[in-house]
């Protein structure tokens, strides 16, 4: 498994070169800490070289991805300077500063774009570390006021990933409870599975204090424990003290210090390197299967799109011709599918294309026709005037027959009124065809000029066909006006008209169900429950509503006799569209309500319900002015003979107009379909390509958008990087048993200490790194913490004797010291020598 860390390094390079590193959660170690916590010194000690910028304020202003690789020779490489090897590490520092300023400027700004540095050396173990900017509180120089939040967001971007280990660096000369690094780590890793603590500046603590409680993992326990290191002081750095000499001094410090010598084998930079190498290797091994699955799922998600780009050959001279032919063919297929209906072009959000046109033909258009129907009172008055005007000065004698000229005049006037709904249906279909064209041209967005020209040409042709269709529709109306066929088989004739009742008979549909659906009753009083939604069932005879669509609990059944539909203006506070039902005989419709207001979510749904009510014989109300402002008597008197003639003509007009309406309902959709829709489909299939060739030069027409070219390049690079990544990890065996995560630390003694009574004021001391909790002497109660094996804290210090350094322990040892085994408290001497 030694090749796991170099494996991840190769993956990082592959994706960092594409700028895609943030899309993949690669196993890595992020170094987190406050300013001047010693992060840079820890990294330099790991490399045994001075190579990081130093100074006051924020020095690390971009994340540094540091890849350490064990090799026989020592040199460094930057990903942005491929092929150049740096053997002088002062030049490495300068290159980091220059590359940082190139992105962030020289005004102490920050950026989340990482710098990738790879260091080959015989003095390092294979590691991948990310040095993040230090946590700061107060902006300096030209930094923005929210610099603290910006740095925090950048750090969280890295450490919140599940595959990232957190190296929380805290200086020993500050209170551990105020550690920013541990606070951030706790937010994203509350169980402590990914956090490793590092305590720096142990040699700078006040005399007489130590960090033993922390390093023994007793003060603020972590699963992976703490490791103490001693870095070079600023004086050592300014004096160019060799890092190797500093590592020997660090080793001497731990072996000679009375509080740390019993754990010296688990302290220091070399041990930190070894532990990080083992922890990262285990972490990579644990996360590799899930990482492989994620790579495969991402590859599958883009494979279909990349398949289109694979055949792209910019140098091919026939590429633009082929692309033009393919695009026009695709546009033609998409348009026909949206009109005729097909599986891969289904819109699940709204009616569109052919379905919308079908609704116009069979719901909207019939409803518009009925809205133009005559008003009963107005019609009778017009008939009476027509009869009188036809006779002129002559006296109307009771013995003469009803004048057919009055019938023809009234019928022709009613037929001419049908022009409005017919032309409106043509406009609606034309608008839907143009909307369909716009949706189909979205697939041509790769070539903006082609998309624009296609939409212009097709929309122009649709408007041409609109004019011809309207001419044909007007011709059909004029044909009906030109000859009134009173010999039509469905026409009742004069004899039947005189005997026929004036009431319009309903179509013989029985009590069949016409429509079901949810509607909101909008005008129920607030005291009675406010607006409420019910399940409505419309039949040919009644309108019923139920509690729910199971139709078990019927709330009310409303007969349709004498009902009409009236438009209701949408209220300011309501988001729904409303229509009303009322009784023409001025009766209450529902309980004590004169109107029943029903609400829908959209105007289209309102129109659909109106069309359904129309099928059931519930017609829309027609607003008419009945005030006699011109001195004409509204309730003019008619003699019985004239009344009989008016009634006869009214029945004849009703019978003949029903024939005309049936004919118009059938002919207008057929005319629109033939002259508009089918013609547009034929034009797109046969003539669109020729119009495109004649409109502009092919090279201009097929110029690709910059966004599309960039997207294609990114997708192809991403596809290749994913394939390369899968090939890299394809041969790695993940069957090796990984080291389990450390168990949770038993901190019950901390809870007991919190519950125990506080000491007297004279002996009370706050536990910090500079002021650790003292151990009680024998006879004053049990010790709050169990001492670890090794030299007791009260024993005199062992003088340092030069000699060979003991070997480092194996990676299987716990970081936080040996297990805490209960033991008897030992008697300490009366005084503890310092």
C-alpha positions in Angstrom: 0.0 0.0 0.0 3.0 2.3 -0.2 1.8 3.6 -3.5 -1.5 5.0 -2.2 -0.2 8.5 -1.4 1.6 8.9 -4.8 -1.6 7.7 -6.4 -3.6 10.5 -4.9 -0.9 12.9 -5.8 -1.3 11.9 -9.5 -5.1 12.3 -9.2 -4.6 15.8 -7.7 -2.3 16.8 -10.5 -4.8 15.5 -13.1 -7.7 17.5 -11.8 -5.8 20.6 -10.7 -4.5 21.0 -14.2 -8.2 21.3 -15.3 -9.3 23.5 -12.4 -11.7 20.8 -11.4 -10.2 19.9 -8.0 -13.2 21.2 -6.1 -15.5 18.7 -7.8 -13.7 15.7 -6.3 -13.2 14.9 -2.7 -9.6 13.6 -2.7 -8.1 12.2 0.5 -5.7 14.8 2.0 -4.5 16.6 5.2 -5.4 20.2 5.8 -3.3 22.2 8.2 -5.4 24.7 10.2 -4.4 27.2 12.8 -4.3 30.8 13.9 -1.8 33.3 12.7 1.7 32.7 14.1 0.6 29.3 15.5 3.6 27.7 13.9 2.0 26.0 10.8 4.7 27.1 8.4 7.4 25.9 10.8 5.8 22.5 11.2 5.7 22.1 7.4 9.3 23.3 7.0 10.4 20.9 9.7 8.7 18.1 7.8 10.6 19.0 4.6 13.8 19.9 6.5 14.1 23.0 4.3 13.2 26.7 4.5 10.9 27.3 1.6 7.8 29.1 2.9 7.3 32.9 2.9 7.5 34.6 6.3 6.6 38.0 7.6 4.0 39.9 9.6 0.2 39.7 9.1 -1.3 37.2 6.6 1.6 35.5 4.7 -0.3 32.5 3.4 -2.9 34.0 1.2 -3.6 31.1 -1.1 -3.9 27.4 -0.2 -0.7 25.5 -0.8 -1.1 21.9 -1.8 2.2 20.4 -0.7 3.0 16.9 -2.0 6.0 15.3 -0.3 7.5 12.4 -2.2 10.4 10.2 -1.0 13.2 10.2 -3.6 17.0 9.9 -3.8 17.5 13.5 -5.0 16.1 16.7 -3.6 14.2 19.2 -5.8 10.9 20.9 -6.1 8.3 21.4 -8.9 5.3 23.6 -9.3 2.3 22.5 -11.3 2.1 26.0 -13.0 5.8 25.7 -14.0 5.8 22.2 -15.5 9.2 20.9 -16.5 11.2 23.4 -14.3 13.0 21.8 -11.3 13.9 24.1 -8.3 17.0 23.0 -6.4 17.4 26.3 -4.6 14.6 26.5 -2.0 15.0 30.3 -1.7 13.7 30.4 -5.3 10.8 28.2 -4.2 9.8 30.8 -1.6 10.1 33.6 -4.2 8.0 31.6 -6.7 5.3 31.1 -4.1 5.2 34.8 -3.3 5.1 35.8 -7.0 2.3 33.3 -7.8 0.3 34.5 -4.8 0.6 38.1 -5.9 -0.4 37.2 -9.4 -3.8 36.1 -8.3 -4.4 38.1 -5.1 -2.5 41.2 -5.8 -0.1 42.8 -3.3 -2.7 44.3 -1.0 -2.9 41.3 1.4 -6.0 39.9 -0.4 -6.8 36.2 -0.4 -7.9 33.6 -3.0 -9.1 30.0 -2.8 -7.2 29.0 -5.9 -4.5 26.6 -4.7 -0.8 26.6 -5.5 0.4 23.0 -6.2 4.0 22.3 -5.0 5.7 18.9 -5.2 8.9 18.3 -3.2 11.1 15.3 -3.8 13.6 14.5 -1.0 15.2 11.6 0.8 14.4 13.4 4.1 10.6 13.2 3.8 7.9 10.6 4.0 5.2 10.6 1.3 2.5 13.0 2.4 0.0 15.4 0.9 -0.6 18.5 3.1 -2.6 21.6 2.4 -1.4 24.8 4.1 -4.3 27.1 4.6 -4.3 30.8 5.5 -4.1 31.5 9.2 -7.2 32.5 11.1 -7.3 36.2 11.6 -9.6 38.6 13.5 -8.8 42.1 12.4 -8.2 43.3 8.8 -4.9 45.1 8.1 -3.8 47.2 5.2 -6.2 47.1 2.3 -7.9 43.9 3.4 -11.7 43.9 3.2 -13.6 44.3 6.5 -14.9 40.7 6.2 -11.5 39.1 5.9 -12.2 36.9 8.9 -15.3 35.5 7.3 -13.5 35.0 3.9 -10.7 33.0 5.6 -13.2 31.0 7.6 -15.2 30.2 4.5 -12.1 29.1 2.6 -10.9 26.8 5.5 -14.4 25.3 5.8 -14.4 24.6 2.1 -11.5 22.2 2.6 -12.1 20.7 6.0 -15.8 20.1 5.6 -15.1 17.3 3.1 -15.3 13.8 4.5 -12.1 12.7 2.9 -10.0 15.5 4.5 -7.9 14.9 7.7 -7.6 18.0 9.9 -4.2 18.9 11.4 -5.2 21.4 14.1 -2.2 23.4 15.1 -2.3 25.3 18.5 0.5 27.1 20.2 1.2 25.9 23.8 1.5 29.4 25.2 -2.2 30.1 24.7 -5.3 28.7 26.3 -6.3 25.5 24.5 -10.0 26.3 25.1 -9.6 29.3 22.9 -8.0 27.4 20.0 -9.6 28.5 16.7 -8.3 25.4 14.9 -9.9 23.0 17.4 -13.1 25.1 17.3 -13.4 24.8 13.5 -12.5 21.1 13.6 -15.2 20.5 16.1 -17.8 22.1 13.9 -17.1 19.8 10.9 -15.9 16.7 12.8 -17.9 16.5 16.1 -16.9 12.8 16.6 -13.2 13.6 16.2 -12.7 10.9 13.6 -10.6 13.1 11.3 -8.8 15.5 13.7 -5.2 15.3 14.8 -3.9 17.8 17.3 -0.5 19.4 17.1 0.9 21.5 20.0 3.7 23.9 19.1 5.9 26.3 21.0 6.3 24.0 24.0 9.7 25.6 24.7 8.1 29.0 25.1 5.8 28.2 28.0 6.3 30.0 31.3 8.8 28.5 33.7 7.1 26.0 36.0 4.3 25.1 33.6 3.9 22.4 31.0 1.4 20.8 28.6 1.6 17.3 29.9 -2.2 17.1 30.6 -2.9 18.0 27.0 -0.3 15.8 25.4 -1.5 12.9 27.5 -5.0 13.6 25.9 -6.6 14.5 29.2 -7.5 18.1 29.1 -9.5 18.3 25.8 -9.4 14.7 24.5 -9.2 13.8 20.8 -9.6 10.4 19.4 -6.3 10.7 17.5 -4.6 12.5 20.4 -2.0 15.3 20.3 1.6 15.4 19.2 4.0 18.0 20.5 6.7 19.7 18.4 9.3 22.3 19.0 10.0 24.7 16.1 12.8 27.1 15.6 12.5 30.5 17.2 12.5 33.7 15.1 16.1 34.2 16.3 17.0 30.8 15.0 15.3 31.5 11.7 17.0 34.9 11.3 20.3 33.3 12.2 19.8 30.6 9.5 19.9 27.8 12.0 20.0 24.5 10.2 16.7 22.5 10.4 18.6 19.3 11.1 20.2 20.9 14.1 16.8 22.1 15.1 15.4 18.6 14.9 18.2 17.3 17.2 17.5 20.1 19.6 13.8 19.2 19.5 14.7 15.6 20.3 17.0 16.7 23.2 14.2 18.9 24.6 11.7 16.1 24.9 14.2 13.6 26.3 15.4 16.1 29.0 12.2 17.7 30.0 10.8 16.1 33.2 7.2 16.4 32.0 7.6 15.0 28.5 10.5 12.5 28.7 8.2 9.6 29.5 6.5 10.2 26.1 9.5 11.5 24.1 9.1 8.6 21.7 5.7 9.9 20.7 6.7 13.6 20.3 8.6 15.6 17.7 8.5 16.3 14.0 9.9 12.9 12.8 7.1 11.1 14.7 4.5 13.5 13.4 5.7 12.8 9.9 5.4 9.0 10.4 2.0 9.3 12.0 0.6 11.5 9.3 2.0 9.1 6.7 0.3 6.1 8.3 -3.0 8.0 9.0 -3.2 9.3 5.4 -2.4 5.9 4.0 -5.2 4.3 6.1 -7.6 7.1 5.2 -6.9 6.7 1.5 -7.4 2.9 1.7 -10.7 3.4 3.6 -12.1 6.0 1.2 -10.8 4.5 -2.1 -13.9 2.3 -2.9 -16.3 5.1 -2.4 -14.0 7.4 -4.4 -13.9 4.9 -7.3 -17.8 4.7 -7.3 -18.0 8.5 -7.4 -15.6 8.7 -10.3 -17.6 6.1 -12.2 -21.0 7.9 -11.6 -19.5 11.2 -12.7 -18.1 9.5 -15.9 -21.5 8.0 -16.7 -23.3 11.4 -16.1 -21.2 13.2 -18.8 -20.7 10.3 -21.2 -23.7 11.0 -23.3 -22.9 14.7 -23.7 -19.2 13.9 -24.4 -20.2 11.4 -27.1 -21.4 14.4 -29.2 -18.2 16.2 -28.8 -15.9 13.3 -29.6 -16.6 13.5 -33.3 -15.9 17.2 -33.4 -13.1 18.0 -35.8 -12.5 21.7 -36.1 -10.0 21.2 -39.0 -12.5 19.2 -41.1 -13.6 21.4 -44.1 -17.0 19.6 -44.3 -17.7 19.9 -40.6 -19.9 23.0 -40.9 -21.9 21.5 -43.8 -22.5 18.3 -41.8 -23.4 20.3 -38.7 -25.8 22.5 -40.6 -27.6 19.5 -42.1 -27.8 17.8 -38.7 -29.1 20.9 -37.0 -31.8 21.5 -39.5 -32.9 17.9 -39.5 -32.9 17.9 -35.7 -35.0 21.0 -35.7 -37.5 19.5 -38.1 -37.8 16.3 -36.0 -38.3 18.3 -32.8 -40.9 20.5 -34.3 -42.9 17.6 -35.6 -42.7 15.8 -32.3 -43.9 18.7 -30.3 -46.9 19.1 -32.7 -47.8 15.5 -33.1 -46.7 14.3 -29.7 -43.7 12.1 -28.8 -42.1 10.5 -25.8 -38.8 12.4 -25.6 -40.3 15.9 -26.0 -42.9 15.7 -23.2 -43.4 18.9 -21.3 -44.4 18.0 -17.7 -44.9 21.6 -16.5 -47.6 23.0 -18.9 -49.6 22.3 -22.0 -47.6 23.1 -25.1 -47.3 22.4 -28.8 -49.9 20.1 -30.3 -51.7 19.6 -27.0 -52.2 23.3 -26.6 -53.5 23.7 -30.1 -55.9 20.8 -29.5 -57.2 22.6 -26.5 -57.7 25.7 -28.6 -59.7 23.7 -31.1 -62.0 21.8 -28.8 -62.3 23.9 -25.7 -61.3 27.6 -26.2 -62.9 28.0 -29.7 -66.3 26.4 -28.9 -66.4 28.6 -25.7 -65.7 31.7 -27.7 -68.5 30.8 -30.1 -71.0 30.4 -27.4 -69.9 33.7 -25.8 -71.0 35.3 -29.1 -74.5 33.8 -28.9 -77.5 36.1 -28.9 -79.0 37.7 -25.8 -82.6 36.6 -25.5 -84.1 40.0 -24.8 -81.9 41.8 -27.3 -82.7 39.3 -30.0 -86.5 39.5 -29.5 -86.3 43.3 -29.8 -84.2 43.1 -33.0 -86.7 40.6 -34.5 -89.6 42.8 -33.7 -87.9 45.9 -35.3 -87.0 43.8 -38.3 -90.5 42.7 -38.9 -91.9 46.2 -38.6 -89.1 47.7 -40.8 -89.7 45.1 -43.5 -93.4 46.1 -43.7 -92.4 49.8 -43.7 -95.4 52.1 -44.0 -97.7 49.2 -44.7 -99.9 47.9 -41.9 -98.9 44.4 -40.5 -102.1 42.3 -40.9 -102.7 39.3 -38.7 -103.7 37.1 -41.5 -100.4 37.3 -43.4 -97.6 34.8 -42.8 -94.4 35.6 -40.9 -91.9 37.5 -43.2 -88.9 35.3 -44.1 -86.8 38.5 -44.9 -86.7 39.3 -41.2 -85.4 35.8 -40.5 -82.7 36.2 -43.1 -81.6 39.6 -41.8 -81.3 38.4 -38.2 -79.5 35.1 -39.2 -77.0 36.9 -41.4 -76.2 39.4 -38.6 -75.6 36.5 -36.1 -73.4 34.7 -38.6 -71.2 37.8 -39.2 -70.6 37.9 -35.4 -68.8 34.6 -35.7 -65.8 36.2 -37.4 -64.4 37.4 -34.1 -64.0 34.0 -32.4 -62.7 32.4 -35.6 -60.0 35.0 -36.2 -59.1 34.8 -32.5 -58.5 31.1 -32.7 -56.2 31.7 -35.7 -54.2 34.1 -33.6 -53.9 31.7 -30.7 -52.7 28.9 -32.9 -50.2 31.2 -34.6 -48.8 32.3 -31.3 -48.4 28.7 -30.1 -46.6 27.7 -33.3 -44.1 30.6 -32.8 -43.6 29.5 -29.1 -43.0 25.9 -30.3 -40.4 27.2 -32.8 -38.6 29.1 -30.0 -38.4 26.0 -27.8 -37.1 23.9 -30.7 -34.4 26.4 -31.6 -32.9 26.1 -28.1 -31.0 23.1 -29.3 -29.4 25.3 -31.9 -27.9 27.6 -29.2 -24.4 26.2 -30.1 -24.5 28.3 -33.2 -26.2 31.7 -32.3 -26.4 33.0 -35.8 -28.1 29.8 -37.1 -30.5 29.8 -34.2 -31.5 33.5 -34.9 -31.9 33.0 -38.7 -33.9 29.8 -38.2 -36.3 31.4 -35.8 -36.7 34.5 -38.1 -37.3 32.5 -41.3 -39.8 30.1 -39.7 -41.7 32.7 -37.7 -41.9 34.9 -40.9 -43.4 32.0 -42.8 -45.9 31.3 -40.0 -47.1 34.9 -40.2 -47.5 34.6 -44.0 -49.7 31.5 -43.5 -51.6 33.3 -40.8 -52.8 35.9 -43.3 -53.9 33.3 -45.8 -55.7 31.3 -43.2 -57.5 34.4 -42.0 -58.6 35.1 -45.5 -59.9 31.6 -45.9 -61.7 31.8 -42.5 -63.4 35.0 -43.6 -64.3 33.4 -46.9 -66.0 30.6 -45.0 -68.1 33.0 -43.0 -69.0 35.0 -46.1 -70.1 31.7 -47.8 -72.5 31.0 -45.0 -73.8 34.5 -45.2 -74.3 34.4 -48.9 -76.9 31.7 -48.9 -79.3 30.8 -46.2 -80.2 27.1 -46.8 -83.7 26.7 -45.3 -83.9 23.3 -46.9 -81.2 21.8 -44.6 -82.3 18.5 -43.2 -81.6 19.7 -39.6 -83.6 22.9 -40.0 -87.0 22.8 -38.2 -88.9 24.8 -40.8 -91.8 27.3 -40.2 -94.4 24.7 -39.3 -92.3 23.2 -36.5 -91.0 26.6 -35.3 -94.5 27.7 -34.5 -95.2 24.6 -32.4 -91.7 24.4 -30.8 -91.2 25.5 -27.2 -88.9 28.5 -26.8 -86.8 26.7 -24.2 -83.6 25.2 -25.6 -83.6 21.4 -25.2 -80.5 19.9 -23.8 -78.6 17.4 -25.9 -79.7 13.9 -25.1 -76.6 12.9 -23.1 -78.4 11.5 -20.1 -76.7 12.2 -16.8 -73.2 11.2 -17.9 -70.1 12.6 -16.1 -68.5 15.4 -18.0 -65.6 16.4 -15.8 -64.0 15.8 -12.4 -61.4 17.8 -10.6 -60.4 20.0 -7.6 -61.9 23.5 -7.2 -61.8 26.0 -4.4 -65.1 27.5 -3.2 -63.8 31.1 -2.8 -66.7 33.1 -1.2 -67.5 31.1 1.9 -67.6 33.4 4.9 -64.6 33.5 7.2 -66.9 32.5 10.1 -67.8 29.4 8.2 -64.3 28.2 7.5 -63.0 30.5 4.7 -62.1 29.3 1.3 -61.9 25.5 1.0 -60.9 23.0 -1.7 -63.3 20.3 -2.7 -63.5 17.5 -5.3 -66.1 18.5 -8.0 -68.0 16.2 -10.3 -69.9 17.8 -13.2 -72.6 15.8 -15.0 -75.1 16.8 -17.6 -77.7 17.6 -14.9 -75.8 18.7 -11.8 -72.6 19.9 -10.2 -71.7 18.1 -7.0 -68.7 18.4 -4.7 -67.2 16.0 -2.2 -64.7 16.1 0.7 -62.1 14.3 -1.3 -61.6 12.4 -4.6 -62.8 9.1 -3.1 -66.3 10.6 -3.5 -67.6 9.0 -0.3 -68.8 12.1 1.6 -70.9 14.4 -0.7 -71.1 18.0 0.5 -73.7 19.4 -1.9 -75.4 18.8 -5.3 -76.3 21.8 -7.4 -78.8 21.4 -10.3 -77.7 23.1 -13.5 -81.2 24.4 -14.4 -81.2 28.2 -15.0 -77.5 28.4 -14.1 -75.0 30.7 -16.0 -71.3 31.4 -15.8 -70.0 34.9 -15.0 -66.4 36.1 -15.0 -65.2 37.4 -11.6 -62.3 39.8 -11.3 -59.2 38.4 -9.6 -58.8 40.0 -6.1 -55.6 41.8 -5.2 -54.7 39.4 -2.4 -55.7 36.2 -4.2 -53.3 34.2 -6.3 -56.1 32.2 -7.8 -58.3 32.8 -10.9 -62.1 33.0 -10.2 -65.3 32.4 -12.0 -68.9 32.5 -10.7 -72.2 30.6 -11.1 -75.5 32.3 -10.6 -79.2 31.6 -11.2 -81.0 33.6 -13.9 -84.2 33.6 -11.8 -82.5 35.6 -9.0 -82.5 32.6 -6.6 -79.8 31.6 -4.2 -77.4 29.2 -5.7 -75.8 27.7 -2.6 -77.5 28.1 0.8 -77.8 31.8 1.4 -75.4 32.8 -1.4 -76.6 34.4 -4.6 -73.2 33.5 -6.3 -71.0 30.5 -6.0 -67.4 31.6 -6.7 -65.1 28.9 -7.8 -61.3 29.3 -8.0 -58.5 27.7 -10.0 -54.7 28.0 -10.0 -54.5 29.2 -13.6 -56.6 31.0 -16.2 -56.2 28.0 -18.6 -57.9 25.8 -16.0 -60.7 28.3 -15.6 -61.3 28.3 -19.4 -61.3 24.5 -19.4 -64.0 24.4 -16.7 -66.1 26.9 -18.6 -65.9 24.7 -21.7 -67.0 21.7 -19.6 -69.9 23.7 -18.2 -70.8 24.7 -21.7 -71.1 21.0 -22.7 -73.5 20.6 -19.8 -75.6 23.5 -21.0 -74.4 26.2 -18.6 -73.8 29.2 -20.8 -71.7 32.3 -20.1 -73.6 35.4 -19.0 -73.5 38.3 -21.5 -73.2 41.8 -20.1 -75.7 44.0 -21.9 -76.8 47.5 -21.3 -80.5 47.5 -20.7 -80.8 51.2 -19.8 -83.0 53.1 -22.3 -80.7 56.2 -22.7 -81.9 57.1 -26.2 -85.6 57.3 -25.3 -86.4 53.9 -26.8 -88.8 52.0 -24.8 -87.3 48.8 -23.4 -90.6 47.2 -22.7 -92.3 48.0 -25.9 -95.7 46.6 -26.4 -96.5 44.1 -29.1 -99.8 42.8 -30.2 -100.5 39.0 -30.0 -99.9 38.5 -33.7 -96.5 40.2 -33.7 -95.5 38.3 -30.6 -96.4 35.1 -32.4 -94.2 36.1 -35.4 -91.3 37.1 -33.1 -91.5 33.7 -31.3 -91.5 31.9 -34.6 -88.5 33.7 -36.1 -86.6 33.4 -32.8 -87.0 29.6 -33.0 -86.0 29.6 -36.6 -82.9 31.6 -35.9 -82.0 29.3 -33.0 -82.4 26.2 -35.2 -80.4 27.7 -38.1 -77.6 29.0 -35.9 -77.1 25.7 -34.3 -76.5 24.3 -37.8 -74.0 27.1 -38.6 -72.2 26.7 -35.2 -71.8 22.9 -35.8 -70.4 23.6 -39.3 -68.0 26.3 -38.2 -66.8 24.2 -35.2 -65.8 21.5 -37.7 -64.4 23.6 -40.6 -62.3 26.2 -38.7 -59.9 23.7 -37.0 -59.6 21.8 -40.4 -58.8 25.0 -42.2 -56.2 26.1 -39.7 -54.7 22.6 -39.7 -54.4 22.5 -43.5 -53.3 26.1 -44.2 -51.1 26.7 -41.2 -49.8 23.7 -39.3 -49.3 21.2 -42.1 -47.9 23.9 -44.4 -45.4 25.0 -41.7 -44.2 21.4 -41.2 -43.8 20.9 -45.0 -41.9 24.2 -45.2 -39.4 23.2 -42.5 -38.9 19.8 -44.0 -38.4 20.9 -47.7 -37.5 24.6 -47.8 -35.9 25.7 -44.6 -32.4 24.6 -45.6 -32.5 26.4 -48.9 -33.7 29.6 -47.2 -30.8 29.3 -44.7 -28.2 28.9 -47.5 -29.6 31.9 -49.3 -29.8 34.1 -46.2 -26.1 34.2 -45.2 -22.7 32.7 -45.9 -22.3 29.2 -44.4 -19.2 30.1 -42.4 -21.0 33.1 -40.8 -24.1 31.0 -40.2 -22.1 28.2 -38.4 -19.9 30.3 -36.2 -19.7 28.6 -32.8 -20.4 30.5 -29.6 -17.4 31.1 -27.3 -19.3 29.6 -24.4 -20.0 26.4 -26.3 -16.4 26.0 -27.4 -15.2 26.5 -23.8 -17.8 24.0 -22.5 -16.8 21.4 -25.1 -13.1 21.7 -24.2 -13.9 21.5 -20.4 -16.1 18.5 -20.9 -13.6 16.6 -23.0 -10.8 17.4 -20.5 -12.9 16.3 -17.6 -13.9 13.1 -19.4 -10.2 12.3 -20.1 -9.2 13.2 -16.5 -12.0 10.9 -15.1 -10.9 8.1 -17.4 -7.3 8.6 -16.4 -8.2 8.6 -12.7 -10.2 5.4 -13.0 -7.2 3.8 -14.9 -4.9 5.0 -12.1 -6.9 3.4 -9.3 -8.0 0.4 -11.4 -5.1 -1.8 -10.4 -5.0 -0.9 -6.7 -6.1 -3.6 -4.4 -8.4 -2.5 -1.6 -8.8 -5.8 0.1 -6.1 -5.1 2.7 -7.5 -4.8 6.1 -7.4 -1.1 7.2 -6.5 0.1 10.7 -9.7 0.9 12.5 -10.3 4.5 13.8 -9.3 5.1 17.4 -12.1 4.5 19.9 -13.8 7.5 21.6 -11.7 8.9 24.4 -13.2 8.3 27.9 -13.7 11.8 29.3 -16.0 10.8 32.1 -13.4 12.1 34.6 -14.0 15.5 33.1 -17.7 15.3 33.8 -17.0 14.2 37.3 -14.6 17.0 37.8 -17.3 19.5 36.7 -19.8 18.0 39.1 -17.4 18.0 42.1 -17.5 21.0 44.5 -15.1 23.8 43.5 -11.9 24.3 45.6 -11.5 27.1 48.0 -10.6 30.5 46.6 -7.1 30.3 48.0 -6.3 27.2 46.1 -8.5 27.7 43.0 -6.5 28.0 39.7 -7.7 28.0 36.1 -6.3 25.2 34.1 -4.5 26.5 31.0 -1.3 25.5 29.1 0.7 28.0 31.1 -1.2 27.0 34.3 -2.0 23.2 34.2 -4.1 21.7 37.0 -2.0 20.5 39.9 -2.2 17.0 41.4 -3.4 16.8 45.0 -1.0 15.3 47.5 -1.6 12.0 49.2 -4.4 12.0 51.7 -6.3 14.8 50.0 -8.5 12.7 47.7 -7.9 10.8 44.5 -6.2 12.3 41.5 -8.5 13.6 38.9 -6.4 12.1 36.1 -4.6 8.8 36.0 -0.9 9.2 35.4 0.5 7.5 32.4 3.3 4.9 32.8 6.7 6.4 32.9 8.6 8.7 35.2 6.3 10.3 37.8 5.8 14.0 37.7 7.2 14.3 41.1 10.5 12.5 40.5 13.7 14.5 40.0 14.6 15.3 36.4 16.9 12.9 34.7 20.0 14.7 33.3 20.4 14.5 29.6 23.2 12.2 28.5 24.4 12.3 24.8 24.0 9.0 23.0 22.1 7.3 20.2 18.5 8.3 19.8 16.0 5.6 20.6 14.0 4.2 17.6 10.6 5.6 16.8 7.7 3.4 17.7 5.6 1.6 15.0 2.6 3.3 13.5 0.2 1.0 15.4 0.7 2.9 18.6 -2.0 5.2 19.8 -1.3 8.9 19.4 -2.8 10.0 22.6 -0.6 7.8 24.8 -1.2 4.4 26.3 -4.7 3.4 27.5 -5.8 5.0 30.7 -5.7 2.1 33.1 -6.9 2.9 36.7 -4.1 2.6 39.2 -3.6 3.5 42.9 -2.7 7.1 43.5 1.0 7.4 44.5 2.3 9.5 47.4 4.1 12.5 46.1 7.1 14.0 48.0 6.4 17.1 50.1 7.9 19.4 47.5 8.3 19.1 43.8 11.6 20.2 42.5 11.5 22.4 39.4 
